[in-house]
Amino acid sequence: MKILVTGGAGFIGSTIVDRLLARGDEVWVVDDLTGGKLDNLAEARRDGNVHFDRFDIRLGGFREILRKAGPEAVCHLAAQQAVPASVKDPIHDAQVNVVGLLNVLEGCVEVGVGKFVFASSGGTIYGDQTKLPVKETAHGRPISPYGITKLSAEHYLRFYRDEHGLDFMSLALANVYGPRQDPHGEAGVVAIFTSKLLGGEVPTIHGDGEQTRDFVFVDDVAHAFVLATSKGSAETVNIGTGVQTTINELYRAMADAAGFDGDAVHGPPRPGDVRFSALDPSKAEKVLGWQAWTTVAEGAKATIEHFRARAT
């Protein structure tokens, strides 16, 4: 297949690119490199089946890239993806995550793309829920602008399906972590912990550390995107493990993997963060034939080893 991946130089996007190439697909990557890195595509670009365009998805010229690429499916990961940043600047968040999405969708309709695979956010579109793990039928209660834009996107996807016949799959991702995740700026907690631990610094846990997340390894997630390019239709499915892990438990697993004996320090909680989160992945198994296979301990070890090898 010919697949275009927006945000394909990011740590999730580039892992998807690797898996698409392994399947034998021709891949076109679009990324403005705000969060992504060309280094993430270094190995993939040695393959003649990868093309790269540095481009902002909000700009009109995106349609020319689509015409040039002629993809059968689009995996859309380009986004403003930091919850705190969305709280500070909800207008910019909406410009990228709503206006940018609409620009991509309009282009897909214009050039006749058959399938649109969207990276949603299961940790934020559902918000705080009393019953965990959360099923896709849960009423969305986003508490951050980022979550609001991701939930809005799902309504737009259904509109484009009904109005224009653009089929889609929306993957509501749990907390994705793993190799290539940037530990600088607004990064995931695993990448931040990794950077601190390998640098001999003591990590900071926001709040009491008893908040929970559903941590899912990036390669498991990439496999779900590859499956969704050819399976499922007009569905939202959770991509997670169904297991709640506290930040304190995560820290201990990562400290053990890094050979660090000390305790973390605790700081104030972050605005816009949900307290408890875990996603029920049973629908993804039915629709895509997907399930996560990497444990937090295994993923923590793989992440530590990746960044340790890069530092040598």
For each residue, the residues with C-beta under 8 A, 3 or more apart:
1: 23 25 26 72 73 229 230
2: 25 26 27 28 69 70 71 72 73
3: 20 25 26 27 28 71 72 73 74 75 229
4: 27 28 29 30 65 66 69 71 73 74 75 113
5: 8 13 16 17 20 27 28 29 30 74 75 77
6: 13 30 31 57 74 75 76 77 78 104
7: 10 12 13 30 31 35 36 76 77 78 79 119
8: 5 13 14 16 17 27 29 30 31 36 41 52 75 77
9: 13 14 29 31 33 36 37 38 40 41 52
10: 7 13 14 31 35 36 40 77
11: 14 15 40 178 179 180 181 182 218
12: 7 15 16 77 119 173 176 218 221 222
13: 5 6 7 8 9 10 16 17 29 31 36 40 75 77
14: 8 9 10 11 17 18 36 40 41 44 180
15: 11 12 18 19 178 179 180 218 219 221 222
16: 5 8 12 13 19 20 75 77 222 225 226
17: 5 8 13 14 20 21 27 29 41 44 50
18: 14 15 21 22 43 44 222
19: 15 16 22 23 219 222 223 225 226
20: 3 5 16 17 23 25 27 226 229
21: 17 18 24 25 27 44 47 49 50
22: 18 19
23: 1 19 20 226
24: 21
25: 1 2 3 20 21 49
26: 1 2 3 49
27: 2 3 4 5 8 17 20 21 44 49 50 51
28: 2 3 4 5 50 51 52 53 65 69 71
29: 4 5 8 9 13 17 41 50 51 52 53
30: 4 5 6 7 8 52 53 55 57 62 65 78
31: 6 7 8 9 10 13 36 52 54 55 78
32: 36 54 55 56 57 78
33: 9 36 37 38 54
34:
35: 7 10 81 182 185
36: 7 8 9 10 13 14 31 32 33 40
37: 9 33 40 180 182
38: 9 33 41 42 45 52
39: 42
40: 9 10 11 13 14 36 37 180
41: 8 9 14 17 29 38 44 45 50 52
42: 38 39 45 46
43: 18 46
44: 14 17 18 21 27 41 47 50
45: 38 41 42 50 52
46: 42 43
47: 21 44 50
48:
49: 21 25 26 27
50: 17 21 27 28 29 41 44 45 47
51: 27 28 29 69
52: 8 9 28 29 30 31 38 41 45
53: 28 29 30 65
54: 31 32 33
55: 30 31 32 59 61 62 65
56: 32 59 100
57: 6 30 32 62 78 96 100 101 103 104
58: 95 96 99 100 103
59: 55 56 62 103
60: 63 103
61: 55 64 65
62: 30 55 57 59 65 66 103 104 107
63: 60 66 67 106 107 110 111
64: 61 67 68
65: 4 28 30 53 55 61 62 68 69
66: 4 62 63 69 70 71 74 107 108 110 111 113
67: 63 64 70 111
68: 64 65
69: 2 4 28 51 65 66
70: 2 66 67 111
71: 2 3 4 28 66 74 113
72: 1 2 3 113 114 115 229
73: 1 2 3 4 113 114 115 116 117 229 230
74: 3 4 5 6 66 71 104 108 113 115 116 117
75: 3 4 5 6 8 13 16 117 119 225 229
76: 6 7 101 104 116 117 118 119
77: 5 6 7 8 10 12 13 16 119
78: 6 7 30 31 32 57 96 100 104
79: 7 96 97 100 119
80: 85 86 92 93 96 97 146
81: 35 121 146 186
82: 85 86 146 185 186
83: 86 87 124 144 146 147 270 272 273
84: 87 88 186 270 271 272
85: 80 82 88 89 92 93 146 186
86: 80 82 83 89 90 93 144 145 146 149 272
87: 83 84 90 144 145 146 271 272
88: 84 85
89: 85 86 92 93
90: 86 87 93 94 145
91: 94 95
92: 80 85 89 95 96
93: 80 85 86 89 90 96 97 145 146 149
94: 90 91 97 98 99 145 149
95: 58 91 92 98 99 100
96: 57 58 78 79 80 92 93 99 100
97: 79 80 93 94 100 101 146 149 150 153
98: 94 95 101 102 149 152 153 156
99: 58 94 95 96 102 103
100: 56 57 58 78 79 95 96 97 103 104
101: 57 76 97 98 104 105 118 153 156
102: 98 99 105 106 156
103: 57 58 59 60 62 99 100 106 107
104: 6 57 62 74 76 78 100 101 107 108
105: 101 102 108 109 116 156 157 160 166
106: 63 102 103 109 110
107: 62 63 66 103 104 110 111
108: 66 74 104 105 111 113 116 160 166
109: 105 106 112 113 160 164 166
110: 63 66 106 107
111: 63 66 67 70 107 108
112: 109
113: 4 66 71 72 73 74 108 109 116 166
114: 72 73 167
115: 72 73 74 167 168 169 228 229 230
116: 73 74 76 105 108 113 157 160 166 167 168 169
117: 73 74 75 76 168 169 171 225 228 229
118: 76 101 153 154 157 168 169 170 171
119: 7 12 75 76 77 79 171 173 225
120: 125 150 153 154 170 171 172 173 236
121: 81 124 125 146 147 150 172 173
122: 125 126 134 172 173 174 214 238 239 240 277 279
123: 126 173 174 175 213 214 274 277 279
124: 83 121 127 142 143 144 146 147 150 274
125: 120 121 122 140 142 147 150 151 154 172
126: 122 123 129 134 138 140 141 142 172 274 277 279
127: 124 140 141 142 143 147 274
128: 141 143 274 275 276
129: 126 132 134 138 141 276
130:
131: 134 138
132: 129 244 276 277 278
133: 214 238 240 242 243 244 278 279 280 281
134: 122 126 129 131 138 238 277 278 279 280
135: 138 238 280 282 283
136: 172 236 237 238 280 283
137:
138: 126 129 131 134 135
139:
140: 125 126 127 147 151
141: 126 127 128 129
142: 124 125 126 127 146 147 148 150 151
143: 124 127 128 147 272 274
144: 83 86 87 124 147 148 272 273
145: 86 87 90 93 94 148 149 272
146: 80 81 82 83 85 86 87 93 97 121 124 142 149 150 272
147: 83 121 124 125 127 140 142 143 144 150 151
148: 142 144 145 151 152
149: 86 93 94 97 98 145 146 152 153
150: 97 120 121 124 125 142 146 147 153 154
151: 125 140 142 147 148 154 155
152: 98 148 149 155 156
153: 97 98 101 118 120 149 150 156 157 170
154: 118 120 125 150 151 157 158 170 236
155: 151 152 158 159
156: 98 101 102 105 152 153 159 160
157: 105 116 118 153 154 160 161 168 170
158: 154 155 161 162 234
159: 155 156 162 163
160: 105 108 109 116 156 157 163 164 166 168
161: 157 158 164 165 166 167 168 234
162: 158 159
163: 159 160
164: 109 160 161
165: 161
166: 105 108 109 113 116 160 161
167: 114 115 116 161 233 234
168: 115 116 117 118 157 160 161 234
169: 115 116 117 118 228 231 232 233 234 235 236 237 288
170: 118 120 153 154 157 235 236 237
171: 117 118 119 120 221 224 225 228 236 237 239 284
172: 120 121 122 125 126 136 236 237 238 239 279
173: 12 119 120 121 122 123 176 216 221 239 240
174: 122 123 213 214 215 216 238 239 240 241 277 278 279
175: 123 188 189 213 214 215 216 277
176: 12 173 181 188 216 217 218 221
177: 181 188 189 190 191 215 216 217 218 299 303
178: 11 15 181 190 217 218 219 299 302 303 306
179: 11 15 218 302 303 306 307
180: 11 14 15 37 40 218 306
181: 11 176 177 178 187 188 190 191 218 303
182: 11 35 37 185 187 191
183: 187 191 192 194 195 196 307
184: 187 195
185: 35 82 182
186: 81 82 84 85
187: 181 182 183 184 191 192
188: 175 176 177 181 191 192
189: 175 177 192 193 213 247 250
190: 177 178 181 193 194 215 250 254 299 300 303
191: 177 181 182 183 187 188 194 195 303
192: 183 187 188 189 195 196 203
193: 189 190 196 197 203 250 251 254
194: 183 190 191 197 198 254 258 303 304 307
195: 183 184 191 192 198 199 307
196: 183 192 193 199 201 202 203 204
197: 193 194 201 203 254 255 258 260 304
198: 194 195 258 304 307 308 311
199: 195 196
200:
201: 196 197
202: 196 262 263 264 265
203: 192 193 196 197 251 264 265
204: 196 264 265 266 267
205: 208 209 247 248 251 264 265 266 267
206: 247 266 267 268 269 270 273
207: 210 211 247 266 267 268 269 270 273
208: 205 211 266
209: 205 246 247 248 251 264 266
210: 207 246 247 248
211: 207 208 246 247 269 273 274 275 276
212: 244 245 246 247 275 276 277 278
213: 123 174 175 189 244 245 247 250 277 278
214: 122 123 133 174 175 240 241 242 243 244 245 277 278 279
215: 174 175 177 190 241 245 250 296 299
216: 173 174 175 176 177 220 221 239 240 241 292 294
217: 176 177 178 220 221 292 294 298 299 302
218: 11 12 15 176 177 178 179 180 181 221 222
219: 15 19 178 222 223 294
220: 216 217 223 224 239 292 293 294
221: 12 15 171 173 176 216 217 218 224 225 239
222: 12 15 16 18 19 218 219 225 226
223: 19 219 220 226 227 290
224: 171 220 221 227 228 239 284 288 290
225: 16 19 75 117 119 171 221 222 228 229
226: 16 19 20 23 222 223 229
227: 223 224 230 231 232 288 289 290
228: 115 117 169 171 224 225 231 232 288
229: 1 3 20 72 73 75 115 117 225 226
230: 1 73 115 227
231: 169 227 228 287 288 289
232: 169 227 228 235 237 287 288
233: 167 169
234: 158 161 167 168 169
235: 169 170 232 283 287
236: 120 136 154 169 170 171 172
237: 136 169 170 171 172 232 281 283 284 287 288 290
238: 122 133 134 135 136 172 174 279 280 281 283 284
239: 122 171 172 173 174 216 220 221 224 279 281 284 290 292
240: 122 133 173 174 214 216 278 279 280 281 292
241: 174 214 215 216 278 279 281 292
242: 133 214 278 279 280 281 282
243: 133 214 278 296
244: 132 133 212 213 214 276 277 278
245: 212 213 214 215 249 250 296
246: 209 210 211 212 249 250
247: 189 205 206 207 209 210 211 212 213 250 251
248: 205 209 210 251 252 264
249: 245 246 252 253 296
250: 189 190 193 213 215 245 246 247 253 254 296 300
251: 193 203 205 209 247 248 254 255 264
252: 248 249 255 256
253: 249 250 256 257 296 297 300
254: 190 193 194 197 250 251 257 258 300 303 304
255: 197 251 252 258 260 261 262 264
256: 252 253 259 260 300
257: 253 254 297 300 301 303 304
258: 194 197 198 254 255 304
259: 256
260: 197 255 256
261: 255
262: 202 255
263: 202
264: 202 203 204 205 209 248 251 255
265: 202 203 204 205
266: 204 205 206 207 208 209
267: 204 205 206 207
268: 206 207
269: 206 207 211 273
270: 83 84 206 207 273
271: 84 87
272: 83 84 86 87 143 144 145 146
273: 83 144 206 207 211 269 270
274: 123 124 126 127 128 143 211 277
275: 128 211 212
276: 128 129 132 211 212 244
277: 122 123 126 132 134 174 175 212 213 214 244 274
278: 132 133 134 174 212 213 214 240 241 242 243 244
279: 122 123 126 133 134 172 174 214 238 239 240 241 242
280: 133 134 135 136 238 240 242 283
281: 133 237 238 239 240 241 242 284 285 290 291 292
282: 135 242 285 286
283: 135 136 235 237 238 280 286 287
284: 171 224 237 238 239 281 287 288 290 291
285: 281 282 288 289 290 291
286: 282 283
287: 231 232 235 237 283 284
288: 169 224 227 228 231 232 237 284 285
289: 227 231 285
290: 223 224 227 237 239 281 284 285
291: 281 284 285
292: 216 217 220 239 240 241 281
293: 220
294: 216 217 219 220 298 299 302
295: 298 299
296: 215 243 245 249 250 253 299 300
297: 253 257 300 301
298: 217 294 295 301 302
299: 177 178 190 215 217 294 295 296 302 303
300: 190 250 253 254 256 257 296 297 303 304
301: 257 297 298 304 305
302: 178 179 217 294 298 299 305 306
303: 177 178 179 181 190 191 194 254 257 299 300 306 307
304: 194 197 198 254 257 258 300 301 307 308
305: 301 302 308 309
306: 178 179 180 302 303 309 310
307: 179 183 194 195 198 303 304 310 311
308: 198 304 305 311 312
309: 305 306 312
310: 306 307
311: 198 307 308
312: 308 309
